């Protein structure tokens, strides 16, 4: 089987090189779109995914969206009584536009209000940690540095006129494709008071409660808190504006690429099989088993698939090294392994039509056509 498959590929180098080239291009495109889908998914919901929460408490009828929900102080306290005060953290979410003081460039950001001493606090990669922030100071995602924001820069909220000084940078913190700005409780209350035109800041709500607990406790929490919804983190991520639509479109592209790769491979090998009908018939006549010939074709497909994947992965690694940091692209080992195995499986599926043709070849008919 190995001898026949490899010998034929060596004999018809041009033919199989053409197939291999097409497979490399298709495999590269599959890996690229998969990495882009993963990168966009993470960039769209990085801050939520990075949180250690297992569940979130949101207002009922908010469609699982943070920005549509309001949670008051009493609900936060009741949640702490059920799951433990250390396992319930208030979370404020507000999408807005900021500018640097004295600048003109407008930057869309998402404000995340958290407890600086709690487990929602992000890790600082440069500057002061969250626990050291004083009133009027914030942590921002490093993407803002592309807009000229530095430690010590002053950001102005366009809606309320509130000003904050950047004290540090965090990494990979974004919401709905906008960089995150982390506020402490006092600044969040001041922002809410400014937005609500002078109402009592102590009564201003958060948007959600982040919970670390079991599913059983979450069900108990749901019964204790009326007019709320307790949802899993995956549900909260899926409800982020544009997340499902974006991922659905990209996943459809990936599925079609798999189908196209299987179809192209099927056509190539079917044409080759038709061209070799007489040779297959002669091999059957001299004693070659149908299973042997079918396995030979399958082995050729497998060799081409593995070879094209290896080359495509090398291209992807080179591509990752040169793309700008602003492009969301992620292709972890597990995703790469699953995608590669799926590509090989679809390639083998595409070869089944050639295997079926080999099974149908009659040795006497094939020899008769050769003699004629």
DRENKEKE-932624 format. One record per residue (C-alpha): x negated, y, z; residue number from 0. Coordinates in steps of 0.05 Angstrom, whole numbers, plus 5000, padded with zeros to 4 digits. Example, Ala and Ser with C-alpha at 12.3 -4.5 7.8 and 13.67 -1.06 7.14 Angstrom:
<rs>
+------+------+------+-----+
:    x :    y :    z : num :
+------+------+------+-----+
: 4754 : 4910 : 5156 :   0 :
: 4727 : 4979 : 5143 :   1 :
+------+------+------+-----+
</rs>
This chain:
<rs>
+------+------+------+-----+
:    x :    y :    z : num :
+------+------+------+-----+
: 5000 : 5000 : 5000 :   0 :
: 4946 : 5050 : 5021 :   1 :
: 4902 : 5027 : 4963 :   2 :
: 4955 : 5037 : 4910 :   3 :
: 4980 : 5104 : 4938 :   4 :
: 4911 : 5137 : 4946 :   5 :
: 4884 : 5108 : 4880 :   6 :
: 4942 : 5137 : 4841 :   7 :
: 4934 : 5205 : 4874 :   8 :
: 4860 : 5205 : 4856 :   9 :
: 4875 : 5185 : 4784 :  10 :
: 4928 : 5240 : 4774 :  11 :
: 4894 : 5297 : 4811 :  12 :
: 4926 : 5354 : 4772 :  13 :
: 4997 : 5327 : 4781 :  14 :
: 4991 : 5317 : 4856 :  15 :
: 4952 : 5381 : 4866 :  16 :
: 5010 : 5419 : 4836 :  17 :
: 5059 : 5384 : 4884 :  18 :
: 5011 : 5397 : 4942 :  19 :
: 5006 : 5471 : 4925 :  20 :
: 5082 : 5479 : 4924 :  21 :
: 5087 : 5441 : 4990 :  22 :
: 5034 : 5486 : 5022 :  23 :
: 5072 : 5548 : 5001 :  24 :
: 5139 : 5521 : 5026 :  25 :
: 5107 : 5496 : 5092 :  26 :
: 5074 : 5564 : 5103 :  27 :
: 5140 : 5599 : 5091 :  28 :
: 5176 : 5552 : 5139 :  29 :
: 5124 : 5564 : 5193 :  30 :
: 5123 : 5639 : 5181 :  31 :
: 5199 : 5647 : 5185 :  32 :
: 5201 : 5602 : 5247 :  33 :
: 5147 : 5644 : 5281 :  34 :
: 5183 : 5707 : 5261 :  35 :
: 5249 : 5681 : 5289 :  36 :
: 5215 : 5662 : 5354 :  37 :
: 5180 : 5729 : 5358 :  38 :
: 5243 : 5769 : 5345 :  39 :
: 5281 : 5727 : 5395 :  40 :
: 5229 : 5741 : 5449 :  41 :
: 5223 : 5814 : 5431 :  42 :
: 5298 : 5823 : 5434 :  43 :
: 5304 : 5794 : 5504 :  44 :
: 5234 : 5791 : 5533 :  45 :
: 5250 : 5827 : 5598 :  46 :
: 5310 : 5782 : 5613 :  47 :
: 5272 : 5719 : 5594 :  48 :
: 5213 : 5740 : 5638 :  49 :
: 5257 : 5746 : 5699 :  50 :
: 5256 : 5689 : 5749 :  51 :
: 5332 : 5692 : 5755 :  52 :
: 5374 : 5630 : 5740 :  53 :
: 5441 : 5667 : 5738 :  54 :
: 5469 : 5737 : 5734 :  55 :
: 5531 : 5767 : 5765 :  56 :
: 5567 : 5814 : 5717 :  57 :
: 5633 : 5851 : 5717 :  58 :
: 5691 : 5811 : 5690 :  59 :
: 5710 : 5826 : 5617 :  60 :
: 5641 : 5856 : 5604 :  61 :
: 5630 : 5803 : 5550 :  62 :
: 5567 : 5781 : 5587 :  63 :
: 5533 : 5847 : 5569 :  64 :
: 5492 : 5885 : 5621 :  65 :
: 5507 : 5953 : 5593 :  66 :
: 5583 : 5942 : 5598 :  67 :
: 5581 : 5918 : 5670 :  68 :
: 5585 : 5953 : 5737 :  69 :
: 5569 : 5921 : 5804 :  70 :
: 5579 : 5958 : 5869 :  71 :
: 5541 : 5956 : 5935 :  72 :
: 5592 : 5911 : 5969 :  73 :
: 5587 : 5858 : 5915 :  74 :
: 5511 : 5858 : 5921 :  75 :
: 5516 : 5848 : 5996 :  76 :
: 5567 : 5791 : 5988 :  77 :
: 5523 : 5757 : 5937 :  78 :
: 5465 : 5760 : 5986 :  79 :
: 5507 : 5727 : 6040 :  80 :
: 5523 : 5668 : 5995 :  81 :
: 5455 : 5654 : 5962 :  82 :
: 5410 : 5689 : 6012 :  83 :
: 5388 : 5762 : 6011 :  84 :
: 5320 : 5741 : 5984 :  85 :
: 5353 : 5707 : 5924 :  86 :
: 5397 : 5765 : 5901 :  87 :
: 5368 : 5827 : 5868 :  88 :
: 5406 : 5886 : 5839 :  89 :
: 5391 : 5904 : 5767 :  90 :
: 5406 : 5968 : 5730 :  91 :
: 5404 : 5970 : 5654 :  92 :
: 5411 : 6033 : 5612 :  93 :
: 5392 : 6045 : 5540 :  94 :
: 5370 : 6116 : 5526 :  95 :
: 5323 : 6160 : 5487 :  96 :
: 5261 : 6194 : 5516 :  97 :
: 5209 : 6243 : 5492 :  98 :
: 5141 : 6262 : 5518 :  99 :
: 5141 : 6329 : 5552 : 100 :
: 5121 : 6380 : 5500 : 101 :
: 5129 : 6329 : 5444 : 102 :
: 5181 : 6321 : 5389 : 103 :
: 5181 : 6246 : 5376 : 104 :
: 5242 : 6211 : 5402 : 105 :
: 5232 : 6141 : 5430 : 106 :
: 5288 : 6092 : 5443 : 107 :
: 5277 : 6054 : 5508 : 108 :
: 5315 : 6011 : 5558 : 109 :
: 5313 : 6032 : 5631 : 110 :
: 5310 : 5974 : 5680 : 111 :
: 5322 : 5992 : 5753 : 112 :
: 5296 : 5940 : 5802 : 113 :
: 5273 : 5932 : 5873 : 114 :
: 5198 : 5946 : 5872 : 115 :
: 5185 : 5895 : 5926 : 116 :
: 5230 : 5841 : 5896 : 117 :
: 5216 : 5783 : 5850 : 118 :
: 5242 : 5821 : 5789 : 119 :
: 5182 : 5867 : 5791 : 120 :
: 5138 : 5857 : 5728 : 121 :
: 5063 : 5847 : 5730 : 122 :
: 5023 : 5910 : 5715 : 123 :
: 4968 : 5903 : 5664 : 124 :
: 4941 : 5974 : 5673 : 125 :
: 4952 : 6027 : 5726 : 126 :
: 4992 : 6024 : 5791 : 127 :
: 5034 : 5963 : 5809 : 128 :
: 5109 : 5969 : 5819 : 129 :
: 5102 : 5967 : 5895 : 130 :
: 5061 : 6031 : 5895 : 131 :
: 5109 : 6073 : 5853 : 132 :
: 5134 : 6136 : 5886 : 133 :
: 5195 : 6177 : 5865 : 134 :
: 5188 : 6204 : 5794 : 135 :
: 5138 : 6151 : 5772 : 136 :
: 5152 : 6092 : 5725 : 137 :
: 5121 : 6033 : 5691 : 138 :
: 5129 : 6027 : 5616 : 139 :
: 5117 : 5973 : 5564 : 140 :
: 5051 : 5977 : 5528 : 141 :
: 5086 : 5987 : 5461 : 142 :
: 5098 : 6059 : 5482 : 143 :
: 5023 : 6070 : 5475 : 144 :
: 5033 : 6066 : 5400 : 145 :
: 5074 : 6130 : 5407 : 146 :
: 5017 : 6164 : 5444 : 147 :
: 5043 : 6151 : 5515 : 148 :
: 4986 : 6145 : 5566 : 149 :
: 4980 : 6138 : 5641 : 150 :
: 4998 : 6207 : 5668 : 151 :
: 5043 : 6223 : 5609 : 152 :
: 5110 : 6255 : 5627 : 153 :
: 5173 : 6225 : 5596 : 154 :
: 5238 : 6265 : 5591 : 155 :
: 5305 : 6230 : 5586 : 156 :
: 5342 : 6264 : 5530 : 157 :
: 5411 : 6252 : 5559 : 158 :
: 5401 : 6275 : 5631 : 159 :
: 5337 : 6316 : 5627 : 160 :
: 5306 : 6273 : 5682 : 161 :
: 5230 : 6271 : 5680 : 162 :
: 5184 : 6213 : 5699 : 163 :
: 5109 : 6205 : 5702 : 164 :
: 5079 : 6142 : 5673 : 165 :
: 5038 : 6107 : 5727 : 166 :
: 5023 : 6041 : 5692 : 167 :
: 5034 : 5994 : 5634 : 168 :
: 5067 : 5925 : 5632 : 169 :
: 5064 : 5876 : 5574 : 170 :
: 5118 : 5841 : 5534 : 171 :
: 5176 : 5876 : 5568 : 172 :
: 5231 : 5895 : 5521 : 173 :
: 5307 : 5894 : 5514 : 174 :
: 5345 : 5895 : 5449 : 175 :
: 5279 : 5910 : 5412 : 176 :
: 5266 : 5972 : 5454 : 177 :
: 5208 : 5978 : 5503 : 178 :
: 5226 : 5975 : 5576 : 179 :
: 5217 : 6030 : 5628 : 180 :
: 5219 : 6006 : 5700 : 181 :
: 5249 : 6051 : 5754 : 182 :
: 5254 : 6043 : 5829 : 183 :
: 5320 : 6048 : 5867 : 184 :
: 5313 : 6122 : 5884 : 185 :
: 5299 : 6144 : 5812 : 186 :
: 5357 : 6100 : 5787 : 187 :
: 5405 : 6134 : 5835 : 188 :
: 5379 : 6203 : 5815 : 189 :
: 5389 : 6185 : 5742 : 190 :
: 5459 : 6160 : 5755 : 191 :
: 5475 : 6223 : 5794 : 192 :
: 5450 : 6267 : 5737 : 193 :
: 5491 : 6228 : 5687 : 194 :
: 5554 : 6231 : 5729 : 195 :
: 5547 : 6306 : 5741 : 196 :
: 5533 : 6309 : 5815 : 197 :
: 5573 : 6252 : 5846 : 198 :
: 5547 : 6218 : 5908 : 199 :
: 5486 : 6178 : 5885 : 200 :
: 5494 : 6127 : 5940 : 201 :
: 5558 : 6103 : 5908 : 202 :
: 5529 : 6095 : 5838 : 203 :
: 5531 : 6023 : 5815 : 204 :
: 5481 : 5975 : 5785 : 205 :
: 5498 : 5935 : 5724 : 206 :
: 5484 : 5864 : 5749 : 207 :
: 5458 : 5821 : 5804 : 208 :
: 5401 : 5774 : 5788 : 209 :
: 5408 : 5708 : 5825 : 210 :
: 5360 : 5651 : 5840 : 211 :
: 5403 : 5592 : 5860 : 212 :
: 5432 : 5524 : 5840 : 213 :
: 5492 : 5513 : 5796 : 214 :
: 5532 : 5492 : 5858 : 215 :
: 5517 : 5557 : 5894 : 216 :
: 5533 : 5596 : 5831 : 217 :
: 5602 : 5564 : 5828 : 218 :
: 5611 : 5582 : 5901 : 219 :
: 5589 : 5653 : 5888 : 220 :
: 5640 : 5659 : 5831 : 221 :
: 5697 : 5642 : 5880 : 222 :
: 5672 : 5693 : 5931 : 223 :
: 5666 : 5751 : 5882 : 224 :
: 5731 : 5768 : 5848 : 225 :
: 5732 : 5807 : 5783 : 226 :
: 5661 : 5783 : 5766 : 227 :
: 5629 : 5731 : 5722 : 228 :
: 5570 : 5688 : 5743 : 229 :
: 5532 : 5669 : 5680 : 230 :
: 5468 : 5631 : 5665 : 231 :
: 5407 : 5667 : 5639 : 232 :
: 5415 : 5635 : 5570 : 233 :
: 5485 : 5665 : 5565 : 234 :
: 5459 : 5733 : 5585 : 235 :
: 5405 : 5729 : 5532 : 236 :
: 5454 : 5708 : 5478 : 237 :
: 5499 : 5767 : 5494 : 238 :
: 5446 : 5819 : 5482 : 239 :
: 5470 : 5862 : 5422 : 240 :
: 5447 : 5831 : 5356 : 241 :
: 5413 : 5771 : 5387 : 242 :
: 5460 : 5716 : 5361 : 243 :
: 5469 : 5749 : 5294 : 244 :
: 5395 : 5758 : 5283 : 245 :
: 5377 : 5688 : 5305 : 246 :
: 5435 : 5658 : 5265 : 247 :
: 5410 : 5691 : 5201 : 248 :
: 5339 : 5669 : 5211 : 249 :
: 5359 : 5598 : 5230 : 250 :
: 5400 : 5593 : 5167 : 251 :
: 5339 : 5614 : 5127 : 252 :
: 5297 : 5561 : 5161 : 253 :
: 5349 : 5507 : 5148 : 254 :
: 5354 : 5526 : 5075 : 255 :
: 5278 : 5525 : 5070 : 256 :
: 5278 : 5454 : 5097 : 257 :
: 5332 : 5434 : 5047 : 258 :
: 5295 : 5468 : 4990 : 259 :
: 5229 : 5433 : 5008 : 260 :
: 5264 : 5365 : 5009 : 261 :
: 5300 : 5380 : 4943 : 262 :
: 5236 : 5403 : 4908 : 263 :
: 5198 : 5343 : 4932 : 264 :
: 5254 : 5296 : 4912 : 265 :
: 5256 : 5324 : 4842 : 266 :
: 5181 : 5319 : 4832 : 267 :
: 5175 : 5248 : 4856 : 268 :
: 5238 : 5226 : 4820 : 269 :
: 5210 : 5252 : 4754 : 270 :
: 5144 : 5217 : 4769 : 271 :
: 5180 : 5153 : 4786 : 272 :
: 5219 : 5155 : 4720 : 273 :
: 5154 : 5165 : 4682 : 274 :
: 5124 : 5104 : 4718 : 275 :
: 5185 : 5058 : 4710 : 276 :
: 5147 : 5012 : 4663 : 277 :
: 5087 : 5008 : 4709 : 278 :
: 5131 : 4993 : 4769 : 279 :
: 5166 : 4939 : 4728 : 280 :
: 5100 : 4906 : 4710 : 281 :
: 5078 : 4908 : 4783 : 282 :
: 5143 : 4875 : 4803 : 283 :
: 5133 : 4822 : 4748 : 284 :
: 5064 : 4803 : 4774 : 285 :
: 5090 : 4795 : 4845 : 286 :
: 5090 : 4863 : 4878 : 287 :
: 5147 : 4870 : 4927 : 288 :
: 5196 : 4927 : 4922 : 289 :
: 5183 : 4945 : 4994 : 290 :
: 5108 : 4951 : 4979 : 291 :
: 5121 : 4999 : 4921 : 292 :
: 5171 : 5040 : 4962 : 293 :
: 5123 : 5046 : 5020 : 294 :
: 5069 : 5069 : 4971 : 295 :
: 5113 : 5127 : 4949 : 296 :
: 5131 : 5144 : 5020 : 297 :
: 5058 : 5143 : 5039 : 298 :
: 5042 : 5192 : 4983 : 299 :
: 5096 : 5239 : 5009 : 300 :
: 5070 : 5232 : 5080 : 301 :
: 4998 : 5247 : 5060 : 302 :
: 5019 : 5308 : 5019 : 303 :
: 5063 : 5332 : 5077 : 304 :
: 5008 : 5326 : 5129 : 305 :
: 4956 : 5357 : 5084 : 306 :
: 5000 : 5416 : 5066 : 307 :
: 5018 : 5426 : 5139 : 308 :
: 4945 : 5427 : 5160 : 309 :
: 4928 : 5479 : 5107 : 310 :
: 4991 : 5520 : 5124 : 311 :
: 4975 : 5520 : 5198 : 312 :
: 4905 : 5546 : 5182 : 313 :
: 4936 : 5601 : 5140 : 314 :
: 4984 : 5618 : 5196 : 315 :
: 4927 : 5624 : 5246 : 316 :
: 4891 : 5671 : 5199 : 317 :
: 4955 : 5710 : 5189 : 318 :
: 4966 : 5717 : 5264 : 319 :
: 4895 : 5745 : 5271 : 320 :
: 4907 : 5802 : 5221 : 321 :
: 4980 : 5822 : 5233 : 322 :
: 4992 : 5885 : 5274 : 323 :
: 5011 : 5876 : 5347 : 324 :
: 5077 : 5912 : 5333 : 325 :
: 5101 : 5854 : 5290 : 326 :
: 5139 : 5804 : 5334 : 327 :
: 5110 : 5736 : 5316 : 328 :
: 5106 : 5676 : 5362 : 329 :
: 5091 : 5604 : 5344 : 330 :
: 5075 : 5564 : 5406 : 331 :
: 5049 : 5493 : 5406 : 332 :
: 5117 : 5461 : 5421 : 333 :
: 5152 : 5501 : 5366 : 334 :
: 5096 : 5486 : 5317 : 335 :
: 5099 : 5411 : 5333 : 336 :
: 5175 : 5408 : 5325 : 337 :
: 5174 : 5448 : 5261 : 338 :
: 5118 : 5405 : 5231 : 339 :
: 5153 : 5339 : 5249 : 340 :
: 5218 : 5366 : 5220 : 341 :
: 5182 : 5385 : 5156 : 342 :
: 5151 : 5316 : 5149 : 343 :
: 5219 : 5284 : 5163 : 344 :
: 5254 : 5326 : 5110 : 345 :
: 5198 : 5309 : 5061 : 346 :
: 5208 : 5235 : 5073 : 347 :
: 5283 : 5244 : 5065 : 348 :
: 5270 : 5277 : 4998 : 349 :
: 5231 : 5216 : 4975 : 350 :
: 5290 : 5169 : 4986 : 351 :
: 5318 : 5182 : 4917 : 352 :
: 5252 : 5158 : 4887 : 353 :
: 5253 : 5097 : 4933 : 354 :
: 5324 : 5082 : 4909 : 355 :
: 5301 : 5087 : 4837 : 356 :
: 5245 : 5037 : 4850 : 357 :
: 5294 : 4988 : 4882 : 358 :
: 5337 : 4992 : 4819 : 359 :
: 5280 : 4978 : 4770 : 360 :
: 5287 : 4910 : 4736 : 361 :
: 5221 : 4878 : 4718 : 362 :
: 5245 : 4845 : 4653 : 363 :
: 5278 : 4908 : 4628 : 364 :
: 5216 : 4950 : 4643 : 365 :
: 5170 : 4900 : 4608 : 366 :
: 5218 : 4898 : 4549 : 367 :
: 5216 : 4973 : 4542 : 368 :
: 5141 : 4972 : 4546 : 369 :
: 5136 : 4919 : 4491 : 370 :
: 5183 : 4959 : 4447 : 371 :
+------+------+------+-----+
</rs>
